[in-house]
Amino acid sequence: MNTKRINLCFNLENERARKAFETIQKQVAKTAFITDAVLAYIDKDNEIYKEIVKEGVKEAIEELGLEMAVKKAEGKKEDTVIPDDVFEMLSGL
């Protein structure tokens, strides 16, 4: 068996690092979790990732009680108005 080991340090004073550390600590299968997370990160341009993000944004918009409409004129999309609440919600992710 060919096994490699990596040691990581997390600065728990950094909110993002602390959140990552706590998330990893909660996992029973830490190696599998890290493997899946890294592969999902580097494959984030694939269609599955795009679909997951798209569904998440749609659910968040619905939870906020907002509606978005895409207007089509002569087969072309016009500007879509996106409420400021959506951008505030996304910046909080």
Gaussian input, Z-matrix of N, CA and C with variables (Angstrom, degrees):
# hf/3-21g

backbone

0 1
 N
 C     1     B1
 C     2     B2     1     A1
 N     3     B3     2     A2     1     D1
 C     4     B4     3     A3     2     D2
 C     5     B5     4     A4     3     D3
 N     6     B6     5     A5     4     D4
 C     7     B7     6     A6     5     D5
 C     8     B8     7     A7     6     D6
 N     9     B9     8     A8     7     D7
 C    10    B10     9     A9     8     D8
 C    11    B11    10    A10     9     D9
 N    12    B12    11    A11    10    D10
 C    13    B13    12    A12    11    D11
 C    14    B14    13    A13    12    D12
 N    15    B15    14    A14    13    D13
 C    16    B16    15    A15    14    D14
 C    17    B17    16    A16    15    D15
 N    18    B18    17    A17    16    D16
 C    19    B19    18    A18    17    D17
 C    20    B20    19    A19    18    D18
 N    21    B21    20    A20    19    D19
 C    22    B22    21    A21    20    D20
 C    23    B23    22    A22    21    D21
 N    24    B24    23    A23    22    D22
 C    25    B25    24    A24    23    D23
 C    26    B26    25    A25    24    D24
 N    27    B27    26    A26    25    D25
 C    28    B28    27    A27    26    D26
 C    29    B29    28    A28    27    D27
 N    30    B30    29    A29    28    D28
 C    31    B31    30    A30    29    D29
 C    32    B32    31    A31    30    D30
 N    33    B33    32    A32    31    D31
 C    34    B34    33    A33    32    D32
 C    35    B35    34    A34    33    D33
 N    36    B36    35    A35    34    D34
 C    37    B37    36    A36    35    D35
 C    38    B38    37    A37    36    D36
 N    39    B39    38    A38    37    D37
 C    40    B40    39    A39    38    D38
 C    41    B41    40    A40    39    D39
 N    42    B42    41    A41    40    D40
 C    43    B43    42    A42    41    D41
 C    44    B44    43    A43    42    D42
 N    45    B45    44    A44    43    D43
 C    46    B46    45    A45    44    D44
 C    47    B47    46    A46    45    D45
 N    48    B48    47    A47    46    D46
 C    49    B49    48    A48    47    D47
 C    50    B50    49    A49    48    D48
 N    51    B51    50    A50    49    D49
 C    52    B52    51    A51    50    D50
 C    53    B53    52    A52    51    D51
 N    54    B54    53    A53    52    D52
 C    55    B55    54    A54    53    D53
 C    56    B56    55    A55    54    D54
 N    57    B57    56    A56    55    D55
 C    58    B58    57    A57    56    D56
 C    59    B59    58    A58    57    D57
 N    60    B60    59    A59    58    D58
 C    61    B61    60    A60    59    D59
 C    62    B62    61    A61    60    D60
 N    63    B63    62    A62    61    D61
 C    64    B64    63    A63    62    D62
 C    65    B65    64    A64    63    D63
 N    66    B66    65    A65    64    D64
 C    67    B67    66    A66    65    D65
 C    68    B68    67    A67    66    D66
 N    69    B69    68    A68    67    D67
 C    70    B70    69    A69    68    D68
 C    71    B71    70    A70    69    D69
 N    72    B72    71    A71    70    D70
 C    73    B73    72    A72    71    D71
 C    74    B74    73    A73    72    D72
 N    75    B75    74    A74    73    D73
 C    76    B76    75    A75    74    D74
 C    77    B77    76    A76    75    D75
 N    78    B78    77    A77    76    D76
 C    79    B79    78    A78    77    D77
 C    80    B80    79    A79    78    D78
 N    81    B81    80    A80    79    D79
 C    82    B82    81    A81    80    D80
 C    83    B83    82    A82    81    D81
 N    84    B84    83    A83    82    D82
 C    85    B85    84    A84    83    D83
 C    86    B86    85    A85    84    D84
 N    87    B87    86    A86    85    D85
 C    88    B88    87    A87    86    D86
 C    89    B89    88    A88    87    D87
 N    90    B90    89    A89    88    D88
 C    91    B91    90    A90    89    D89
 C    92    B92    91    A91    90    D90
 N    93    B93    92    A92    91    D91
 C    94    B94    93    A93    92    D92
 C    95    B95    94    A94    93    D93
 N    96    B96    95    A95    94    D94
 C    97    B97    96    A96    95    D95
 C    98    B98    97    A97    96    D96
 N    99    B99    98    A98    97    D97
 C   100   B100    99    A99    98    D98
 C   101   B101   100   A100    99    D99
 N   102   B102   101   A101   100   D100
 C   103   B103   102   A102   101   D101
 C   104   B104   103   A103   102   D102
 N   105   B105   104   A104   103   D103
 C   106   B106   105   A105   104   D104
 C   107   B107   106   A106   105   D105
 N   108   B108   107   A107   106   D106
 C   109   B109   108   A108   107   D107
 C   110   B110   109   A109   108   D108
 N   111   B111   110   A110   109   D109
 C   112   B112   111   A111   110   D110
 C   113   B113   112   A112   111   D111
 N   114   B114   113   A113   112   D112
 C   115   B115   114   A114   113   D113
 C   116   B116   115   A115   114   D114
 N   117   B117   116   A116   115   D115
 C   118   B118   117   A117   116   D116
 C   119   B119   118   A118   117   D117
 N   120   B120   119   A119   118   D118
 C   121   B121   120   A120   119   D119
 C   122   B122   121   A121   120   D120
 N   123   B123   122   A122   121   D121
 C   124   B124   123   A123   122   D122
 C   125   B125   124   A124   123   D123
 N   126   B126   125   A125   124   D124
 C   127   B127   126   A126   125   D125
 C   128   B128   127   A127   126   D126
 N   129   B129   128   A128   127   D127
 C   130   B130   129   A129   128   D128
 C   131   B131   130   A130   129   D129
 N   132   B132   131   A131   130   D130
 C   133   B133   132   A132   131   D131
 C   134   B134   133   A133   132   D132
 N   135   B135   134   A134   133   D133
 C   136   B136   135   A135   134   D134
 C   137   B137   136   A136   135   D135
 N   138   B138   137   A137   136   D136
 C   139   B139   138   A138   137   D137
 C   140   B140   139   A139   138   D138
 N   141   B141   140   A140   139   D139
 C   142   B142   141   A141   140   D140
 C   143   B143   142   A142   141   D141
 N   144   B144   143   A143   142   D142
 C   145   B145   144   A144   143   D143
 C   146   B146   145   A145   144   D144
 N   147   B147   146   A146   145   D145
 C   148   B148   147   A147   146   D146
 C   149   B149   148   A148   147   D147
 N   150   B150   149   A149   148   D148
 C   151   B151   150   A150   149   D149
 C   152   B152   151   A151   150   D150
 N   153   B153   152   A152   151   D151
 C   154   B154   153   A153   152   D152
 C   155   B155   154   A154   153   D153
 N   156   B156   155   A155   154   D154
 C   157   B157   156   A156   155   D155
 C   158   B158   157   A157   156   D156
 N   159   B159   158   A158   157   D157
 C   160   B160   159   A159   158   D158
 C   161   B161   160   A160   159   D159
 N   162   B162   161   A161   160   D160
 C   163   B163   162   A162   161   D161
 C   164   B164   163   A163   162   D162
 N   165   B165   164   A164   163   D163
 C   166   B166   165   A165   164   D164
 C   167   B167   166   A166   165   D165
 N   168   B168   167   A167   166   D166
 C   169   B169   168   A168   167   D167
 C   170   B170   169   A169   168   D168
 N   171   B171   170   A170   169   D169
 C   172   B172   171   A171   170   D170
 C   173   B173   172   A172   171   D171
 N   174   B174   173   A173   172   D172
 C   175   B175   174   A174   173   D173
 C   176   B176   175   A175   174   D174
 N   177   B177   176   A176   175   D175
 C   178   B178   177   A177   176   D176
 C   179   B179   178   A178   177   D177
 N   180   B180   179   A179   178   D178
 C   181   B181   180   A180   179   D179
 C   182   B182   181   A181   180   D180
 N   183   B183   182   A182   181   D181
 C   184   B184   183   A183   182   D182
 C   185   B185   184   A184   183   D183
 N   186   B186   185   A185   184   D184
 C   187   B187   186   A186   185   D185
 C   188   B188   187   A187   186   D186
 N   189   B189   188   A188   187   D187
 C   190   B190   189   A189   188   D188
 C   191   B191   190   A190   189   D189
 N   192   B192   191   A191   190   D190
 C   193   B193   192   A192   191   D191
 C   194   B194   193   A193   192   D192
 N   195   B195   194   A194   193   D193
 C   196   B196   195   A195   194   D194
 C   197   B197   196   A196   195   D195
 N   198   B198   197   A197   196   D196
 C   199   B199   198   A198   197   D197
 C   200   B200   199   A199   198   D198
 N   201   B201   200   A200   199   D199
 C   202   B202   201   A201   200   D200
 C   203   B203   202   A202   201   D201
 N   204   B204   203   A203   202   D202
 C   205   B205   204   A204   203   D203
 C   206   B206   205   A205   204   D204
 N   207   B207   206   A206   205   D205
 C   208   B208   207   A207   206   D206
 C   209   B209   208   A208   207   D207
 N   210   B210   209   A209   208   D208
 C   211   B211   210   A210   209   D209
 C   212   B212   211   A211   210   D210
 N   213   B213   212   A212   211   D211
 C   214   B214   213   A213   212   D212
 C   215   B215   214   A214   213   D213
 N   216   B216   215   A215   214   D214
 C   217   B217   216   A216   215   D215
 C   218   B218   217   A217   216   D216
 N   219   B219   218   A218   217   D217
 C   220   B220   219   A219   218   D218
 C   221   B221   220   A220   219   D219
 N   222   B222   221   A221   220   D220
 C   223   B223   222   A222   221   D221
 C   224   B224   223   A223   222   D222
 N   225   B225   224   A224   223   D223
 C   226   B226   225   A225   224   D224
 C   227   B227   226   A226   225   D225
 N   228   B228   227   A227   226   D226
 C   229   B229   228   A228   227   D227
 C   230   B230   229   A229   228   D228
 N   231   B231   230   A230   229   D229
 C   232   B232   231   A231   230   D230
 C   233   B233   232   A232   231   D231
 N   234   B234   233   A233   232   D232
 C   235   B235   234   A234   233   D233
 C   236   B236   235   A235   234   D234
 N   237   B237   236   A236   235   D235
 C   238   B238   237   A237   236   D236
 C   239   B239   238   A238   237   D237
 N   240   B240   239   A239   238   D238
 C   241   B241   240   A240   239   D239
 C   242   B242   241   A241   240   D240
 N   243   B243   242   A242   241   D241
 C   244   B244   243   A243   242   D242
 C   245   B245   244   A244   243   D243
 N   246   B246   245   A245   244   D244
 C   247   B247   246   A246   245   D245
 C   248   B248   247   A247   246   D246
 N   249   B249   248   A248   247   D247
 C   250   B250   249   A249   248   D248
 C   251   B251   250   A250   249   D249
 N   252   B252   251   A251   250   D250
 C   253   B253   252   A252   251   D251
 C   254   B254   253   A253   252   D252
 N   255   B255   254   A254   253   D253
 C   256   B256   255   A255   254   D254
 C   257   B257   256   A256   255   D255
 N   258   B258   257   A257   256   D256
 C   259   B259   258   A258   257   D257
 C   260   B260   259   A259   258   D258
 N   261   B261   260   A260   259   D259
 C   262   B262   261   A261   260   D260
 C   263   B263   262   A262   261   D261
 N   264   B264   263   A263   262   D262
 C   265   B265   264   A264   263   D263
 C   266   B266   265   A265   264   D264
 N   267   B267   266   A266   265   D265
 C   268   B268   267   A267   266   D266
 C   269   B269   268   A268   267   D267
 N   270   B270   269   A269   268   D268
 C   271   B271   270   A270   269   D269
 C   272   B272   271   A271   270   D270
 N   273   B273   272   A272   271   D271
 C   274   B274   273   A273   272   D272
 C   275   B275   274   A274   273   D273
 N   276   B276   275   A275   274   D274
 C   277   B277   276   A276   275   D275
 C   278   B278   277   A277   276   D276

   B1=1.4538
   B2=1.5268
   B3=1.3092
   B4=1.4546
   B5=1.5301
   B6=1.3133
   B7=1.4623
   B8=1.5191
   B9=1.3188
   B10=1.4668
   B11=1.5187
   B12=1.3067
   B13=1.4592
   B14=1.5298
   B15=1.3351
   B16=1.4653
   B17=1.5250
   B18=1.3142
   B19=1.4686
   B20=1.5182
   B21=1.3096
   B22=1.4587
   B23=1.5175
   B24=1.3235
   B25=1.4664
   B26=1.5228
   B27=1.3106
   B28=1.4555
   B29=1.5218
   B30=1.3367
   B31=1.4570
   B32=1.5279
   B33=1.3100
   B34=1.4557
   B35=1.5247
   B36=1.3122
   B37=1.4604
   B38=1.5254
   B39=1.3266
   B40=1.4626
   B41=1.5289
   B42=1.3240
   B43=1.4643
   B44=1.5303
   B45=1.3297
   B46=1.4726
   B47=1.5237
   B48=1.3254
   B49=1.4659
   B50=1.5240
   B51=1.3310
   B52=1.4616
   B53=1.5278
   B54=1.3277
   B55=1.4603
   B56=1.5321
   B57=1.3313
   B58=1.4686
   B59=1.5241
   B60=1.3238
   B61=1.4646
   B62=1.5267
   B63=1.3287
   B64=1.4642
   B65=1.5260
   B66=1.3231
   B67=1.4638
   B68=1.5210
   B69=1.3183
   B70=1.4664
   B71=1.5244
   B72=1.3212
   B73=1.4643
   B74=1.5285
   B75=1.3222
   B76=1.4656
   B77=1.5297
   B78=1.3176
   B79=1.4619
   B80=1.5199
   B81=1.3131
   B82=1.4649
   B83=1.5249
   B84=1.3322
   B85=1.4638
   B86=1.5309
   B87=1.3175
   B88=1.4642
   B89=1.5276
   B90=1.3301
   B91=1.4623
   B92=1.5244
   B93=1.3135
   B94=1.4624
   B95=1.5260
   B96=1.3270
   B97=1.4586
   B98=1.5267
   B99=1.3325
   B100=1.4684
   B101=1.5239
   B102=1.3284
   B103=1.4612
   B104=1.5220
   B105=1.3261
   B106=1.4632
   B107=1.5241
   B108=1.3309
   B109=1.4624
   B110=1.5237
   B111=1.3221
   B112=1.4671
   B113=1.5239
   B114=1.3214
   B115=1.4643
   B116=1.5242
   B117=1.3220
   B118=1.4633
   B119=1.5214
   B120=1.3280
   B121=1.4629
   B122=1.5229
   B123=1.3296
   B124=1.4705
   B125=1.5224
   B126=1.3333
   B127=1.4628
   B128=1.5209
   B129=1.3217
   B130=1.4633
   B131=1.5226
   B132=1.3246
   B133=1.4556
   B134=1.5249
   B135=1.3242
   B136=1.4595
   B137=1.5240
   B138=1.3034
   B139=1.4603
   B140=1.5246
   B141=1.3252
   B142=1.4619
   B143=1.5241
   B144=1.3336
   B145=1.4631
   B146=1.5211
   B147=1.3284
   B148=1.4608
   B149=1.5232
   B150=1.3136
   B151=1.4596
   B152=1.5262
   B153=1.3250
   B154=1.4672
   B155=1.5260
   B156=1.3328
   B157=1.4648
   B158=1.5234
   B159=1.3176
   B160=1.4640
   B161=1.5298
   B162=1.3220
   B163=1.4618
   B164=1.5260
   B165=1.3270
   B166=1.4614
   B167=1.5146
   B168=1.3267
   B169=1.4654
   B170=1.5269
   B171=1.3258
   B172=1.4670
   B173=1.5237
   B174=1.3348
   B175=1.4616
   B176=1.5221
   B177=1.3309
   B178=1.4630
   B179=1.5222
   B180=1.3184
   B181=1.4635
   B182=1.5254
   B183=1.3282
   B184=1.4634
   B185=1.5253
   B186=1.3411
   B187=1.4640
   B188=1.5195
   B189=1.3236
   B190=1.4597
   B191=1.5266
   B192=1.3259
   B193=1.4544
   B194=1.5124
   B195=1.3193
   B196=1.4575
   B197=1.5186
   B198=1.2980
   B199=1.4534
   B200=1.5148
   B201=1.3118
   B202=1.4627
   B203=1.5160
   B204=1.2844
   B205=1.4559
   B206=1.5184
   B207=1.3065
   B208=1.4558
   B209=1.5119
   B210=1.3155
   B211=1.4518
   B212=1.5205
   B213=1.3223
   B214=1.4543
   B215=1.5191
   B216=1.2984
   B217=1.4519
   B218=1.5181
   B219=1.3054
   B220=1.4593
   B221=1.5234
   B222=1.3171
   B223=1.4581
   B224=1.5126
   B225=1.3187
   B226=1.4655
   B227=1.5166
   B228=1.3236
   B229=1.4653
   B230=1.5185
   B231=1.3134
   B232=1.4564
   B233=1.5135
   B234=1.2871
   B235=1.4642
   B236=1.5225
   B237=1.3043
   B238=1.4540
   B239=1.5179
   B240=1.3055
   B241=1.4535
   B242=1.5262
   B243=1.3164
   B244=1.4592
   B245=1.5222
   B246=1.3208
   B247=1.4667
   B248=1.5297
   B249=1.3311
   B250=1.4655
   B251=1.5181
   B252=1.3395
   B253=1.4686
   B254=1.5215
   B255=1.3258
   B256=1.4658
   B257=1.5202
   B258=1.3288
   B259=1.4590
   B260=1.5271
   B261=1.3210
   B262=1.4650
   B263=1.5248
   B264=1.3324
   B265=1.4589
   B266=1.5283
   B267=1.3305
   B268=1.4637
   B269=1.5193
   B270=1.3202
   B271=1.4629
   B272=1.5245
   B273=1.3298
   B274=1.4560
   B275=1.5215
   B276=1.3323
   B277=1.4735
   B278=1.4891
   A1=108.84
   A2=116.33
   A3=122.33
   A4=108.45
   A5=116.96
   A6=122.47
   A7=110.08
   A8=115.77
   A9=122.25
   A10=108.20
   A11=116.10
   A12=121.46
   A13=108.75
   A14=115.70
   A15=122.40
   A16=107.96
   A17=116.66
   A18=121.72
   A19=108.15
   A20=116.50
   A21=122.02
   A22=109.96
   A23=115.66
   A24=121.73
   A25=107.92
   A26=116.89
   A27=122.50
   A28=108.94
   A29=116.19
   A30=121.72
   A31=107.00
   A32=117.38
   A33=121.29
   A34=113.08
   A35=117.40
   A36=120.56
   A37=110.58
   A38=116.72
   A39=122.50
   A40=107.42
   A41=116.52
   A42=121.27
   A43=112.34
   A44=117.15
   A45=120.15
   A46=111.24
   A47=116.50
   A48=120.56
   A49=110.30
   A50=116.76
   A51=120.57
   A52=110.79
   A53=116.13
   A54=120.26
   A55=110.46
   A56=116.80
   A57=120.56
   A58=110.37
   A59=116.61
   A60=121.42
   A61=111.04
   A62=116.23
   A63=120.45
   A64=111.46
   A65=116.21
   A66=120.26
   A67=110.98
   A68=116.40
   A69=120.84
   A70=110.09
   A71=117.16
   A72=121.43
   A73=112.33
   A74=117.24
   A75=121.40
   A76=112.33
   A77=116.86
   A78=121.17
   A79=111.43
   A80=115.70
   A81=120.35
   A82=109.09
   A83=116.67
   A84=122.50
   A85=108.21
   A86=116.18
   A87=121.65
   A88=112.69
   A89=117.93
   A90=120.82
   A91=110.55
   A92=117.26
   A93=120.86
   A94=110.53
   A95=116.59
   A96=120.71
   A97=110.87
   A98=116.85
   A99=121.39
   A100=110.19
   A101=117.04
   A102=120.77
   A103=110.48
   A104=117.13
   A105=121.15
   A106=111.62
   A107=116.79
   A108=120.93
   A109=111.39
   A110=116.81
   A111=120.48
   A112=110.14
   A113=117.18
   A114=119.96
   A115=111.51
   A116=117.61
   A117=120.47
   A118=110.35
   A119=116.84
   A120=120.83
   A121=111.27
   A122=117.18
   A123=118.34
   A124=111.93
   A125=117.36
   A126=121.18
   A127=112.00
   A128=117.16
   A129=119.48
   A130=113.85
   A131=117.85
   A132=119.79
   A133=112.17
   A134=116.85
   A135=117.73
   A136=111.14
   A137=116.13
   A138=122.05
   A139=113.11
   A140=118.03
   A141=120.17
   A142=110.03
   A143=116.86
   A144=120.77
   A145=110.03
   A146=116.54
   A147=120.43
   A148=110.52
   A149=116.60
   A150=120.60
   A151=111.23
   A152=117.56
   A153=121.62
   A154=110.07
   A155=116.47
   A156=120.86
   A157=109.98
   A158=116.34
   A159=120.93
   A160=110.67
   A161=117.06
   A162=120.90
   A163=111.40
   A164=116.84
   A165=120.68
   A166=112.20
   A167=116.29
   A168=120.66
   A169=109.79
   A170=116.82
   A171=119.93
   A172=111.10
   A173=117.10
   A174=120.65
   A175=111.30
   A176=116.33
   A177=120.12
   A178=110.81
   A179=116.44
   A180=120.58
   A181=109.72
   A182=116.08
   A183=119.72
   A184=111.23
   A185=117.02
   A186=120.72
   A187=111.38
   A188=116.46
   A189=120.24
   A190=111.46
   A191=116.42
   A192=120.12
   A193=112.77
   A194=116.64
   A195=120.99
   A196=109.97
   A197=115.05
   A198=120.10
   A199=108.50
   A200=114.70
   A201=119.99
   A202=107.36
   A203=115.90
   A204=120.05
   A205=108.69
   A206=114.95
   A207=120.31
   A208=106.50
   A209=115.60
   A210=120.73
   A211=108.48
   A212=115.18
   A213=119.80
   A214=107.99
   A215=114.85
   A216=120.72
   A217=107.48
   A218=115.70
   A219=121.58
   A220=111.43
   A221=116.70
   A222=121.06
   A223=115.22
   A224=119.15
   A225=122.23
   A226=109.29
   A227=115.17
   A228=119.97
   A229=109.47
   A230=115.15
   A231=120.07
   A232=108.37
   A233=116.43
   A234=120.29
   A235=109.91
   A236=115.36
   A237=121.60
   A238=107.99
   A239=116.19
   A240=120.32
   A241=108.16
   A242=116.16
   A243=121.73
   A244=107.54
   A245=116.95
   A246=119.98
   A247=111.79
   A248=116.10
   A249=121.55
   A250=112.22
   A251=117.25
   A252=120.72
   A253=111.90
   A254=116.37
   A255=120.23
   A256=109.87
   A257=116.86
   A258=120.05
   A259=111.03
   A260=117.23
   A261=120.43
   A262=110.50
   A263=116.03
   A264=120.81
   A265=110.24
   A266=117.38
   A267=121.02
   A268=111.71
   A269=117.44
   A270=119.31
   A271=111.20
   A272=116.98
   A273=120.98
   A274=113.61
   A275=117.30
   A276=120.52
   A277=111.93
   D1=131.76
   D2=179.73
   D3=-102.18
   D4=107.18
   D5=-176.07
   D6=-120.77
   D7=137.91
   D8=175.28
   D9=-118.67
   D10=148.69
   D11=-178.58
   D12=-122.52
   D13=140.96
   D14=177.29
   D15=-126.29
   D16=134.18
   D17=173.98
   D18=-103.94
   D19=134.50
   D20=-179.90
   D21=-122.96
   D22=149.17
   D23=174.61
   D24=-121.47
   D25=135.41
   D26=178.82
   D27=-118.25
   D28=125.84
   D29=175.22
   D30=-80.65
   D31=102.82
   D32=-174.82
   D33=-71.70
   D34=-6.01
   D35=173.25
   D36=-81.73
   D37=-17.58
   D38=176.67
   D39=-88.76
   D40=122.20
   D41=-173.90
   D42=-58.76
   D43=-44.32
   D44=-179.61
   D45=-64.99
   D46=-43.25
   D47=179.97
   D48=-65.11
   D49=-40.72
   D50=179.12
   D51=-64.12
   D52=-42.78
   D53=179.48
   D54=-63.65
   D55=-42.01
   D56=177.71
   D57=-62.43
   D58=-46.25
   D59=-179.83
   D60=-59.58
   D61=-47.51
   D62=-178.62
   D63=-63.78
   D64=-37.75
   D65=178.33
   D66=-64.86
   D67=-44.27
   D68=179.17
   D69=-64.62
   D70=-42.54
   D71=-178.09
   D72=-60.62
   D73=-30.89
   D74=-178.49
   D75=-73.14
   D76=-18.61
   D77=-175.38
   D78=-78.93
   D79=136.82
   D80=175.57
   D81=-73.69
   D82=-47.65
   D83=-179.66
   D84=-101.19
   D85=81.01
   D86=-174.40
   D87=-62.65
   D88=-42.62
   D89=-179.11
   D90=-63.33
   D91=-44.52
   D92=178.75
   D93=-63.54
   D94=-40.03
   D95=179.29
   D96=-62.91
   D97=-48.22
   D98=179.80
   D99=-62.55
   D100=-42.75
   D101=178.79
   D102=-59.09
   D103=-48.88
   D104=179.29
   D105=-62.10
   D106=-41.58
   D107=-178.59
   D108=-65.21
   D109=-44.22
   D110=-179.59
   D111=-65.43
   D112=-45.68
   D113=-179.56
   D114=-65.06
   D115=-37.86
   D116=176.50
   D117=-64.63
   D118=-38.24
   D119=179.63
   D120=-65.40
   D121=-46.26
   D122=-177.12
   D123=-76.44
   D124=-20.13
   D125=178.26
   D126=-99.48
   D127=18.28
   D128=-173.09
   D129=-63.97
   D130=-11.87
   D131=177.25
   D132=-84.72
   D133=-5.79
   D134=-178.21
   D135=-75.07
   D136=163.23
   D137=-174.43
   D138=-64.23
   D139=-34.52
   D140=-179.61
   D141=-62.67
   D142=-45.41
   D143=179.09
   D144=-61.46
   D145=-45.51
   D146=-179.60
   D147=-60.00
   D148=-39.95
   D149=-179.87
   D150=-67.90
   D151=-39.15
   D152=178.22
   D153=-63.08
   D154=-46.02
   D155=179.33
   D156=-64.08
   D157=-43.96
   D158=-179.82
   D159=-58.80
   D160=-46.48
   D161=179.32
   D162=-64.68
   D163=-39.40
   D164=178.32
   D165=-62.71
   D166=-42.85
   D167=179.23
   D168=-66.19
   D169=-42.77
   D170=178.65
   D171=-59.73
   D172=-43.95
   D173=179.21
   D174=-63.60
   D175=-40.91
   D176=179.91
   D177=-64.79
   D178=-40.37
   D179=179.00
   D180=-64.30
   D181=-42.77
   D182=178.64
   D183=-63.83
   D184=-38.99
   D185=178.49
   D186=-63.39
   D187=-33.23
   D188=178.68
   D189=-78.75
   D190=-7.20
   D191=179.59
   D192=74.50
   D193=26.73
   D194=-178.75
   D195=-101.20
   D196=156.41
   D197=176.29
   D198=-125.46
   D199=143.48
   D200=175.49
   D201=-124.55
   D202=136.62
   D203=178.14
   D204=-126.57
   D205=137.64
   D206=176.16
   D207=-105.78
   D208=119.85
   D209=-179.43
   D210=-92.42
   D211=136.89
   D212=177.82
   D213=-117.91
   D214=133.35
   D215=176.73
   D216=-134.07
   D217=123.58
   D218=179.69
   D219=53.62
   D220=38.74
   D221=176.40
   D222=77.36
   D223=2.95
   D224=179.75
   D225=-115.31
   D226=145.83
   D227=177.38
   D228=-77.49
   D229=134.93
   D230=172.95
   D231=-92.16
   D232=175.19
   D233=177.80
   D234=-59.16
   D235=135.32
   D236=176.83
   D237=-101.30
   D238=131.33
   D239=179.49
   D240=-86.17
   D241=121.62
   D242=178.92
   D243=-111.19
   D244=121.05
   D245=-178.91
   D246=-61.30
   D247=148.71
   D248=179.34
   D249=-59.30
   D250=-29.63
   D251=179.15
   D252=-58.00
   D253=-34.17
   D254=-179.72
   D255=-64.87
   D256=-43.90
   D257=-179.93
   D258=-66.91
   D259=-36.94
   D260=177.05
   D261=-64.82
   D262=-40.46
   D263=179.05
   D264=-65.11
   D265=-42.97
   D266=-179.81
   D267=-66.83
   D268=-36.69
   D269=-179.72
   D270=-69.15
   D271=-20.53
   D272=178.21
   D273=-82.70
   D274=-5.57
   D275=-179.20
   D276=-77.79

